[in-house]
Amino acid sequence: MRDADIAIVGAGAAGLSLAHRLAVDRPGGPMPSVVLIDAPAGPLKPAERTWCFWEEPHGEFDAALTAVWDTLRVRAPDGTAVAASPAPLRYKMLRSGAFESLVGDRLADESNVARLQAVVEEIRDVGDGAEVRTRTPGGRPLSLRARWVFDSRPARVLPPGRTTLLQHFHGWFVTTDRPAFDPLVADLMDFRTPQPPHGLSFAYVLPTSPHQALVEYTEFSRQVLDDQAYDRALTRYLTDELALGAHDVVRVEHGVIPMTDARFPRRAGRSVFRIGTAGGATRPSTGYTFAAIQRQTRAIAAAYHQGRTPQPPPAHSARSRAMDAVLLRALDTGRVSGASFFTRLFREVPMERLLRFLDGRTSVREDVTIGLHTPVGPMLRTAAELPRLPKYRAHAPASAPTPAPAPRPVHPAERKEN
């Protein structure tokens, strides 16, 4: 006896997106029975996150967006700015809490979707399905069986790869008494930050009003920093580059994303699959994940409803992964300056085409054209050496909980919103 047709482990972006896709993308047929298993409150429960992505207007999650921008800007280390519109694309900011609320409300109307809070201890193939062994918040063991299981939990050890960098970021949601931000423009990369010897760093400014913005310090490097280093980097940027003046920090966001050329296995058993970051949805060269999750879960739902094995497809093409492997190695060796590399691309390639390239949606001809705007010699040298490099396993970065907000008063407008 099965408890469900499908069990989904993890109710974050990947898990909720898959449940949503199974419900809304079915071609008039019955909704499969789904159990969505989410970690209870505690260390295994991810803190609220911010996801950004680009797509056309009128997306299916637009009702939950925090902000949208039609102009993106990149600043070189000397402060020179490149600003352009990615039309017809728009850059969108989505908070995980709003996404969970929107999709949760939609799933609440589906009688075949059950929610369960429990810690998953083991998943194993059983007969023509799989068994998920869990423990409830009260400590009671609970097992359920499903025909298919989709596991979105991050791996503790990454698969073997040649290069592994960490994208680690620390952000402050700030408010100001005077107008300090242009809510029509998002600063995608501001390279007026001290650059590490291997990798790159930049600041990220996402205004939600003239008085409010998310300001993040981001590094691609081998090691994360301590809290004091992130605070110093943000304080320096707000003071020296933005000249922000008096401001309040109302929330703090922190995260670590592995950026690796390792290939993530998407199948963990006869009836068990990995999705999301665990299934290779994170783009190795950028860290963007949300849009790839939508493509991946849409394909899974289509396969299931067509009666095929619902194995997740690769989230990124082999060509995209090969280009990412070259870039990661070039950044890690220091052959390529990340700040110069990305500034030149945004200066010389049309914004819409470059965003499609970063999303893996350009043609071979477009890829070659864009490649001519990179340091060709160092990139070719790196590509030639990759096949000879050994692969190794790296420990996945721990998902650090979001630090407590800084002890500063909350802006009245922010208090009303929350």
Disulfide bonds with the S-S distance in Angstrom:
none
